[in-house]
Amino acid sequence: AQSGGFLVLQDSKGGAHFTFGFPLAQPSDAVESAVIPVAAARKVLLVENDTLVADALCYVLADAGFEVRCVHSGEAAIDEMLKDPHVDVLLTDVVLEGGLSGPEAAAQVLQHCPSARVVFMSGYAHDKLSAHDLGDASFLRKPFVLGDFLKLIDVAPQGDATISA
């Protein structure tokens, strides 16, 4: 329901029948291709606690030419920044399990690398995120297409865009 999809369960004598509906994600008109030139490659720190989502995002971003470091918690993001403080883009889920939320982790990451662009992502509607201070960061609603992410970090000034896919 968060992403506009649906599930219908029909019970019958022969068993159960499931029908799934998923919204189509439309690529942004501003980005023709999901592949960026190697010269434009950036370092991305990805913070996503769902390992399947994290693995998929890491694969897609690396395939598009990004150098990706992937962690699964806000605390791990801080540890990663202490190892290597250079990151061009922090891409983090807003709601993380356990300790730090995405915005809390971002605030600490920015202490180590203040020039990093921050892009928050969430499957929840933007109005449900009002309890979190997103600052001047950009926001992507899950699910999103890679072209929208590329548009955010390569074209739009930080804080200027909210993209829903």
PyMOL commands that place a pseudoatom at each C-alpha (Angstrom):
pseudoatom trace, name=CA, resn=ALA, resi=1, chain=A, elem=C, hetatm=0, pos=[0.000, 0.000, 0.000]
pseudoatom trace, name=CA, resn=GLN, resi=2, chain=A, elem=C, hetatm=0, pos=[2.906, 2.379, 0.642]
pseudoatom trace, name=CA, resn=SER, resi=3, chain=A, elem=C, hetatm=0, pos=[3.847, 2.331, -3.031]
pseudoatom trace, name=CA, resn=GLY, resi=4, chain=A, elem=C, hetatm=0, pos=[0.339, 2.294, -4.496]
pseudoatom trace, name=CA, resn=GLY, resi=5, chain=A, elem=C, hetatm=0, pos=[0.170, -1.453, -5.058]
pseudoatom trace, name=CA, resn=PHE, resi=6, chain=A, elem=C, hetatm=0, pos=[-2.452, -3.938, -3.915]
pseudoatom trace, name=CA, resn=LEU, resi=7, chain=A, elem=C, hetatm=0, pos=[-2.951, -7.588, -2.964]
pseudoatom trace, name=CA, resn=VAL, resi=8, chain=A, elem=C, hetatm=0, pos=[-6.200, -9.527, -3.363]
pseudoatom trace, name=CA, resn=LEU, resi=9, chain=A, elem=C, hetatm=0, pos=[-6.672, -12.921, -1.728]
pseudoatom trace, name=CA, resn=GLN, resi=10, chain=A, elem=C, hetatm=0, pos=[-9.475, -15.180, -2.946]
pseudoatom trace, name=CA, resn=ASP, resi=11, chain=A, elem=C, hetatm=0, pos=[-10.183, -18.369, -1.042]
pseudoatom trace, name=CA, resn=SER, resi=12, chain=A, elem=C, hetatm=0, pos=[-11.611, -21.310, -2.940]
pseudoatom trace, name=CA, resn=LYS, resi=13, chain=A, elem=C, hetatm=0, pos=[-12.106, -25.040, -2.408]
pseudoatom trace, name=CA, resn=GLY, resi=14, chain=A, elem=C, hetatm=0, pos=[-9.010, -25.757, -4.509]
pseudoatom trace, name=CA, resn=GLY, resi=15, chain=A, elem=C, hetatm=0, pos=[-6.785, -23.403, -2.508]
pseudoatom trace, name=CA, resn=ALA, resi=16, chain=A, elem=C, hetatm=0, pos=[-6.017, -19.720, -2.464]
pseudoatom trace, name=CA, resn=HIS, resi=17, chain=A, elem=C, hetatm=0, pos=[-5.647, -17.337, -5.395]
pseudoatom trace, name=CA, resn=PHE, resi=18, chain=A, elem=C, hetatm=0, pos=[-3.449, -14.259, -5.008]
pseudoatom trace, name=CA, resn=THR, resi=19, chain=A, elem=C, hetatm=0, pos=[-3.544, -11.227, -7.287]
pseudoatom trace, name=CA, resn=PHE, resi=20, chain=A, elem=C, hetatm=0, pos=[-0.809, -8.616, -6.993]
pseudoatom trace, name=CA, resn=GLY, resi=21, chain=A, elem=C, hetatm=0, pos=[-0.847, -5.172, -8.547]
pseudoatom trace, name=CA, resn=PHE, resi=22, chain=A, elem=C, hetatm=0, pos=[2.226, -2.950, -8.799]
pseudoatom trace, name=CA, resn=PRO, resi=23, chain=A, elem=C, hetatm=0, pos=[2.405, 0.619, -10.103]
pseudoatom trace, name=CA, resn=LEU, resi=24, chain=A, elem=C, hetatm=0, pos=[4.574, 1.213, -13.137]
pseudoatom trace, name=CA, resn=ALA, resi=25, chain=A, elem=C, hetatm=0, pos=[7.667, 3.310, -12.491]
pseudoatom trace, name=CA, resn=GLN, resi=26, chain=A, elem=C, hetatm=0, pos=[8.189, 5.831, -15.252]
pseudoatom trace, name=CA, resn=PRO, resi=27, chain=A, elem=C, hetatm=0, pos=[11.734, 7.021, -15.990]
pseudoatom trace, name=CA, resn=SER, resi=28, chain=A, elem=C, hetatm=0, pos=[12.366, 10.727, -15.809]
pseudoatom trace, name=CA, resn=ASP, resi=29, chain=A, elem=C, hetatm=0, pos=[12.301, 12.608, -19.117]
pseudoatom trace, name=CA, resn=ALA, resi=30, chain=A, elem=C, hetatm=0, pos=[15.424, 14.519, -18.083]
pseudoatom trace, name=CA, resn=VAL, resi=31, chain=A, elem=C, hetatm=0, pos=[17.634, 11.431, -18.090]
pseudoatom trace, name=CA, resn=GLU, resi=32, chain=A, elem=C, hetatm=0, pos=[17.788, 9.375, -21.268]
pseudoatom trace, name=CA, resn=SER, resi=33, chain=A, elem=C, hetatm=0, pos=[20.060, 6.629, -19.993]
pseudoatom trace, name=CA, resn=ALA, resi=34, chain=A, elem=C, hetatm=0, pos=[20.766, 5.025, -16.646]
pseudoatom trace, name=CA, resn=VAL, resi=35, chain=A, elem=C, hetatm=0, pos=[24.468, 4.798, -17.522]
pseudoatom trace, name=CA, resn=ILE, resi=36, chain=A, elem=C, hetatm=0, pos=[26.662, 7.756, -16.649]
pseudoatom trace, name=CA, resn=PRO, resi=37, chain=A, elem=C, hetatm=0, pos=[30.138, 8.469, -17.991]
pseudoatom trace, name=CA, resn=VAL, resi=38, chain=A, elem=C, hetatm=0, pos=[32.971, 7.009, -15.912]
pseudoatom trace, name=CA, resn=ALA, resi=39, chain=A, elem=C, hetatm=0, pos=[34.450, 10.502, -15.512]
pseudoatom trace, name=CA, resn=ALA, resi=40, chain=A, elem=C, hetatm=0, pos=[31.299, 11.528, -13.658]
pseudoatom trace, name=CA, resn=ALA, resi=41, chain=A, elem=C, hetatm=0, pos=[31.491, 8.593, -11.230]
pseudoatom trace, name=CA, resn=ARG, resi=42, chain=A, elem=C, hetatm=0, pos=[30.868, 9.569, -7.629]
pseudoatom trace, name=CA, resn=LYS, resi=43, chain=A, elem=C, hetatm=0, pos=[31.376, 7.950, -4.264]
pseudoatom trace, name=CA, resn=VAL, resi=44, chain=A, elem=C, hetatm=0, pos=[28.068, 6.925, -2.700]
pseudoatom trace, name=CA, resn=LEU, resi=45, chain=A, elem=C, hetatm=0, pos=[27.523, 5.782, 0.867]
pseudoatom trace, name=CA, resn=LEU, resi=46, chain=A, elem=C, hetatm=0, pos=[24.291, 3.776, 0.883]
pseudoatom trace, name=CA, resn=VAL, resi=47, chain=A, elem=C, hetatm=0, pos=[22.505, 3.175, 4.194]
pseudoatom trace, name=CA, resn=GLU, resi=48, chain=A, elem=C, hetatm=0, pos=[19.664, 0.650, 3.845]
pseudoatom trace, name=CA, resn=ASN, resi=49, chain=A, elem=C, hetatm=0, pos=[18.704, -1.911, 6.488]
pseudoatom trace, name=CA, resn=ASP, resi=50, chain=A, elem=C, hetatm=0, pos=[16.797, -4.193, 4.100]
pseudoatom trace, name=CA, resn=THR, resi=51, chain=A, elem=C, hetatm=0, pos=[19.584, -6.366, 2.675]
pseudoatom trace, name=CA, resn=LEU, resi=52, chain=A, elem=C, hetatm=0, pos=[17.663, -7.283, -0.493]
pseudoatom trace, name=CA, resn=VAL, resi=53, chain=A, elem=C, hetatm=0, pos=[16.979, -3.617, -1.289]
pseudoatom trace, name=CA, resn=ALA, resi=54, chain=A, elem=C, hetatm=0, pos=[20.556, -2.690, -0.379]
pseudoatom trace, name=CA, resn=ASP, resi=55, chain=A, elem=C, hetatm=0, pos=[22.035, -5.401, -2.612]
pseudoatom trace, name=CA, resn=ALA, resi=56, chain=A, elem=C, hetatm=0, pos=[19.853, -4.362, -5.555]
pseudoatom trace, name=CA, resn=LEU, resi=57, chain=A, elem=C, hetatm=0, pos=[20.687, -0.668, -5.138]
pseudoatom trace, name=CA, resn=CYS, resi=58, chain=A, elem=C, hetatm=0, pos=[24.417, -1.389, -4.773]
pseudoatom trace, name=CA, resn=TYR, resi=59, chain=A, elem=C, hetatm=0, pos=[24.383, -3.454, -7.942]
pseudoatom trace, name=CA, resn=VAL, resi=60, chain=A, elem=C, hetatm=0, pos=[22.476, -0.871, -9.982]
pseudoatom trace, name=CA, resn=LEU, resi=61, chain=A, elem=C, hetatm=0, pos=[24.556, 2.072, -8.738]
pseudoatom trace, name=CA, resn=ALA, resi=62, chain=A, elem=C, hetatm=0, pos=[27.863, 0.249, -9.291]
pseudoatom trace, name=CA, resn=ASP, resi=63, chain=A, elem=C, hetatm=0, pos=[26.697, -0.760, -12.770]
pseudoatom trace, name=CA, resn=ALA, resi=64, chain=A, elem=C, hetatm=0, pos=[25.981, 2.919, -13.483]
pseudoatom trace, name=CA, resn=GLY, resi=65, chain=A, elem=C, hetatm=0, pos=[29.577, 3.845, -12.615]
pseudoatom trace, name=CA, resn=PHE, resi=66, chain=A, elem=C, hetatm=0, pos=[29.318, 4.795, -8.955]
pseudoatom trace, name=CA, resn=GLU, resi=67, chain=A, elem=C, hetatm=0, pos=[31.768, 3.678, -6.294]
pseudoatom trace, name=CA, resn=VAL, resi=68, chain=A, elem=C, hetatm=0, pos=[29.353, 2.365, -3.661]
pseudoatom trace, name=CA, resn=ARG, resi=69, chain=A, elem=C, hetatm=0, pos=[29.929, 1.573, -0.014]
pseudoatom trace, name=CA, resn=CYS, resi=70, chain=A, elem=C, hetatm=0, pos=[26.919, -0.145, 1.505]
pseudoatom trace, name=CA, resn=VAL, resi=71, chain=A, elem=C, hetatm=0, pos=[26.031, -0.377, 5.192]
pseudoatom trace, name=CA, resn=HIS, resi=72, chain=A, elem=C, hetatm=0, pos=[22.888, -1.500, 6.976]
pseudoatom trace, name=CA, resn=SER, resi=73, chain=A, elem=C, hetatm=0, pos=[22.579, 0.886, 9.929]
pseudoatom trace, name=CA, resn=GLY, resi=74, chain=A, elem=C, hetatm=0, pos=[23.165, 4.476, 10.935]
pseudoatom trace, name=CA, resn=GLU, resi=75, chain=A, elem=C, hetatm=0, pos=[25.913, 3.396, 13.304]
pseudoatom trace, name=CA, resn=ALA, resi=76, chain=A, elem=C, hetatm=0, pos=[27.688, 1.486, 10.528]
pseudoatom trace, name=CA, resn=ALA, resi=77, chain=A, elem=C, hetatm=0, pos=[27.508, 4.618, 8.350]
pseudoatom trace, name=CA, resn=ILE, resi=78, chain=A, elem=C, hetatm=0, pos=[29.375, 6.564, 11.040]
pseudoatom trace, name=CA, resn=ASP, resi=79, chain=A, elem=C, hetatm=0, pos=[31.993, 3.807, 11.293]
pseudoatom trace, name=CA, resn=GLU, resi=80, chain=A, elem=C, hetatm=0, pos=[32.388, 3.842, 7.511]
pseudoatom trace, name=CA, resn=MET, resi=81, chain=A, elem=C, hetatm=0, pos=[32.916, 7.606, 7.529]
pseudoatom trace, name=CA, resn=LEU, resi=82, chain=A, elem=C, hetatm=0, pos=[35.639, 7.254, 10.160]
pseudoatom trace, name=CA, resn=LYS, resi=83, chain=A, elem=C, hetatm=0, pos=[37.457, 4.774, 7.872]
pseudoatom trace, name=CA, resn=ASP, resi=84, chain=A, elem=C, hetatm=0, pos=[37.199, 6.990, 4.775]
pseudoatom trace, name=CA, resn=PRO, resi=85, chain=A, elem=C, hetatm=0, pos=[35.557, 10.411, 5.201]
pseudoatom trace, name=CA, resn=HIS, resi=86, chain=A, elem=C, hetatm=0, pos=[35.267, 11.140, 1.475]
pseudoatom trace, name=CA, resn=VAL, resi=87, chain=A, elem=C, hetatm=0, pos=[31.771, 10.624, 0.091]
pseudoatom trace, name=CA, resn=ASP, resi=88, chain=A, elem=C, hetatm=0, pos=[29.987, 12.609, -2.604]
pseudoatom trace, name=CA, resn=VAL, resi=89, chain=A, elem=C, hetatm=0, pos=[26.468, 11.364, -1.912]
pseudoatom trace, name=CA, resn=LEU, resi=90, chain=A, elem=C, hetatm=0, pos=[24.877, 9.893, 1.193]
pseudoatom trace, name=CA, resn=LEU, resi=91, chain=A, elem=C, hetatm=0, pos=[21.821, 7.883, 0.096]
pseudoatom trace, name=CA, resn=THR, resi=92, chain=A, elem=C, hetatm=0, pos=[19.971, 6.760, 3.198]
pseudoatom trace, name=CA, resn=ASP, resi=93, chain=A, elem=C, hetatm=0, pos=[16.615, 5.354, 4.133]
pseudoatom trace, name=CA, resn=VAL, resi=94, chain=A, elem=C, hetatm=0, pos=[14.763, 7.645, 6.538]
pseudoatom trace, name=CA, resn=VAL, resi=95, chain=A, elem=C, hetatm=0, pos=[13.533, 4.871, 8.815]
pseudoatom trace, name=CA, resn=LEU, resi=96, chain=A, elem=C, hetatm=0, pos=[16.301, 2.540, 9.959]
pseudoatom trace, name=CA, resn=GLU, resi=97, chain=A, elem=C, hetatm=0, pos=[15.946, -0.289, 12.459]
pseudoatom trace, name=CA, resn=GLY, resi=98, chain=A, elem=C, hetatm=0, pos=[17.760, -0.102, 15.752]
pseudoatom trace, name=CA, resn=GLY, resi=99, chain=A, elem=C, hetatm=0, pos=[19.623, 2.994, 16.884]
pseudoatom trace, name=CA, resn=LEU, resi=100, chain=A, elem=C, hetatm=0, pos=[20.035, 6.005, 14.624]
pseudoatom trace, name=CA, resn=SER, resi=101, chain=A, elem=C, hetatm=0, pos=[17.445, 7.095, 12.089]
pseudoatom trace, name=CA, resn=GLY, resi=102, chain=A, elem=C, hetatm=0, pos=[18.523, 8.182, 8.608]
pseudoatom trace, name=CA, resn=PRO, resi=103, chain=A, elem=C, hetatm=0, pos=[18.372, 11.909, 9.484]
pseudoatom trace, name=CA, resn=GLU, resi=104, chain=A, elem=C, hetatm=0, pos=[20.338, 11.341, 12.709]
pseudoatom trace, name=CA, resn=ALA, resi=105, chain=A, elem=C, hetatm=0, pos=[23.002, 9.359, 10.852]
pseudoatom trace, name=CA, resn=ALA, resi=106, chain=A, elem=C, hetatm=0, pos=[23.148, 11.996, 8.108]
pseudoatom trace, name=CA, resn=ALA, resi=107, chain=A, elem=C, hetatm=0, pos=[23.776, 14.752, 10.648]
pseudoatom trace, name=CA, resn=GLN, resi=108, chain=A, elem=C, hetatm=0, pos=[26.763, 12.846, 12.018]
pseudoatom trace, name=CA, resn=VAL, resi=109, chain=A, elem=C, hetatm=0, pos=[28.079, 11.887, 8.563]
pseudoatom trace, name=CA, resn=LEU, resi=110, chain=A, elem=C, hetatm=0, pos=[27.959, 15.559, 7.541]
pseudoatom trace, name=CA, resn=GLN, resi=111, chain=A, elem=C, hetatm=0, pos=[30.191, 16.412, 10.499]
pseudoatom trace, name=CA, resn=HIS, resi=112, chain=A, elem=C, hetatm=0, pos=[32.913, 14.274, 8.874]
pseudoatom trace, name=CA, resn=CYS, resi=113, chain=A, elem=C, hetatm=0, pos=[32.134, 15.235, 5.275]
pseudoatom trace, name=CA, resn=PRO, resi=114, chain=A, elem=C, hetatm=0, pos=[30.162, 18.510, 5.117]
pseudoatom trace, name=CA, resn=SER, resi=115, chain=A, elem=C, hetatm=0, pos=[30.300, 18.670, 1.312]
pseudoatom trace, name=CA, resn=ALA, resi=116, chain=A, elem=C, hetatm=0, pos=[28.349, 15.412, 0.870]
pseudoatom trace, name=CA, resn=ARG, resi=117, chain=A, elem=C, hetatm=0, pos=[24.981, 15.606, -0.866]
pseudoatom trace, name=CA, resn=VAL, resi=118, chain=A, elem=C, hetatm=0, pos=[22.257, 13.956, 1.211]
pseudoatom trace, name=CA, resn=VAL, resi=119, chain=A, elem=C, hetatm=0, pos=[19.427, 12.079, -0.461]
pseudoatom trace, name=CA, resn=PHE, resi=120, chain=A, elem=C, hetatm=0, pos=[16.836, 10.472, 1.776]
pseudoatom trace, name=CA, resn=MET, resi=121, chain=A, elem=C, hetatm=0, pos=[14.630, 7.676, 0.482]
pseudoatom trace, name=CA, resn=SER, resi=122, chain=A, elem=C, hetatm=0, pos=[11.529, 6.127, 1.964]
pseudoatom trace, name=CA, resn=GLY, resi=123, chain=A, elem=C, hetatm=0, pos=[8.564, 4.009, 1.022]
pseudoatom trace, name=CA, resn=TYR, resi=124, chain=A, elem=C, hetatm=0, pos=[6.368, 6.104, 3.293]
pseudoatom trace, name=CA, resn=ALA, resi=125, chain=A, elem=C, hetatm=0, pos=[4.486, 9.136, 2.038]
pseudoatom trace, name=CA, resn=HIS, resi=126, chain=A, elem=C, hetatm=0, pos=[6.349, 12.403, 2.552]
pseudoatom trace, name=CA, resn=ASP, resi=127, chain=A, elem=C, hetatm=0, pos=[3.678, 13.622, 5.005]
pseudoatom trace, name=CA, resn=LYS, resi=128, chain=A, elem=C, hetatm=0, pos=[4.376, 10.625, 7.282]
pseudoatom trace, name=CA, resn=LEU, resi=129, chain=A, elem=C, hetatm=0, pos=[7.987, 11.754, 7.583]
pseudoatom trace, name=CA, resn=SER, resi=130, chain=A, elem=C, hetatm=0, pos=[7.170, 15.040, 9.311]
pseudoatom trace, name=CA, resn=ALA, resi=131, chain=A, elem=C, hetatm=0, pos=[8.489, 13.662, 12.608]
pseudoatom trace, name=CA, resn=HIS, resi=132, chain=A, elem=C, hetatm=0, pos=[11.942, 13.486, 11.014]
pseudoatom trace, name=CA, resn=ASP, resi=133, chain=A, elem=C, hetatm=0, pos=[14.028, 16.562, 10.279]
pseudoatom trace, name=CA, resn=LEU, resi=134, chain=A, elem=C, hetatm=0, pos=[15.098, 16.108, 6.661]
pseudoatom trace, name=CA, resn=GLY, resi=135, chain=A, elem=C, hetatm=0, pos=[16.880, 19.461, 6.638]
pseudoatom trace, name=CA, resn=ASP, resi=136, chain=A, elem=C, hetatm=0, pos=[17.778, 20.728, 3.190]
pseudoatom trace, name=CA, resn=ALA, resi=137, chain=A, elem=C, hetatm=0, pos=[18.363, 17.239, 1.804]
pseudoatom trace, name=CA, resn=SER, resi=138, chain=A, elem=C, hetatm=0, pos=[16.649, 15.836, -1.260]
pseudoatom trace, name=CA, resn=PHE, resi=139, chain=A, elem=C, hetatm=0, pos=[14.004, 13.120, -1.047]
pseudoatom trace, name=CA, resn=LEU, resi=140, chain=A, elem=C, hetatm=0, pos=[13.212, 10.097, -3.220]
pseudoatom trace, name=CA, resn=ARG, resi=141, chain=A, elem=C, hetatm=0, pos=[10.085, 8.069, -2.654]
pseudoatom trace, name=CA, resn=LYS, resi=142, chain=A, elem=C, hetatm=0, pos=[10.560, 4.307, -3.017]
pseudoatom trace, name=CA, resn=PRO, resi=143, chain=A, elem=C, hetatm=0, pos=[10.294, 2.726, -5.428]
pseudoatom trace, name=CA, resn=PHE, resi=144, chain=A, elem=C, hetatm=0, pos=[12.290, 4.998, -7.697]
pseudoatom trace, name=CA, resn=VAL, resi=145, chain=A, elem=C, hetatm=0, pos=[14.094, 4.601, -10.980]
pseudoatom trace, name=CA, resn=LEU, resi=146, chain=A, elem=C, hetatm=0, pos=[17.821, 5.190, -11.284]
pseudoatom trace, name=CA, resn=GLY, resi=147, chain=A, elem=C, hetatm=0, pos=[17.243, 8.077, -13.692]
pseudoatom trace, name=CA, resn=ASP, resi=148, chain=A, elem=C, hetatm=0, pos=[15.484, 10.045, -10.948]
pseudoatom trace, name=CA, resn=PHE, resi=149, chain=A, elem=C, hetatm=0, pos=[18.401, 9.494, -8.587]
pseudoatom trace, name=CA, resn=LEU, resi=150, chain=A, elem=C, hetatm=0, pos=[20.854, 10.600, -11.281]
pseudoatom trace, name=CA, resn=LYS, resi=151, chain=A, elem=C, hetatm=0, pos=[18.770, 13.679, -11.986]
pseudoatom trace, name=CA, resn=LEU, resi=152, chain=A, elem=C, hetatm=0, pos=[18.794, 14.593, -8.302]
pseudoatom trace, name=CA, resn=ILE, resi=153, chain=A, elem=C, hetatm=0, pos=[22.523, 14.333, -7.793]
pseudoatom trace, name=CA, resn=ASP, resi=154, chain=A, elem=C, hetatm=0, pos=[23.749, 15.561, -11.178]
pseudoatom trace, name=CA, resn=VAL, resi=155, chain=A, elem=C, hetatm=0, pos=[21.287, 18.301, -12.093]
pseudoatom trace, name=CA, resn=ALA, resi=156, chain=A, elem=C, hetatm=0, pos=[19.266, 19.601, -9.180]
pseudoatom trace, name=CA, resn=PRO, resi=157, chain=A, elem=C, hetatm=0, pos=[20.844, 21.754, -6.502]
pseudoatom trace, name=CA, resn=GLN, resi=158, chain=A, elem=C, hetatm=0, pos=[20.699, 20.126, -3.082]
pseudoatom trace, name=CA, resn=GLY, resi=159, chain=A, elem=C, hetatm=0, pos=[17.345, 20.519, -1.388]
pseudoatom trace, name=CA, resn=ASP, resi=160, chain=A, elem=C, hetatm=0, pos=[15.578, 21.625, -4.557]
pseudoatom trace, name=CA, resn=ALA, resi=161, chain=A, elem=C, hetatm=0, pos=[13.873, 18.452, -5.623]
pseudoatom trace, name=CA, resn=THR, resi=162, chain=A, elem=C, hetatm=0, pos=[11.316, 16.015, -4.363]
pseudoatom trace, name=CA, resn=ILE, resi=163, chain=A, elem=C, hetatm=0, pos=[10.864, 13.131, -6.764]
pseudoatom trace, name=CA, resn=SER, resi=164, chain=A, elem=C, hetatm=0, pos=[8.206, 10.474, -6.470]
pseudoatom trace, name=CA, resn=ALA, resi=165, chain=A, elem=C, hetatm=0, pos=[8.332, 7.417, -8.655]
for i in range(1, 165): cmd.bond("trace and resi %d" % i, "trace and resi %d" % (i + 1))
show_as sticks, trace
zoom trace
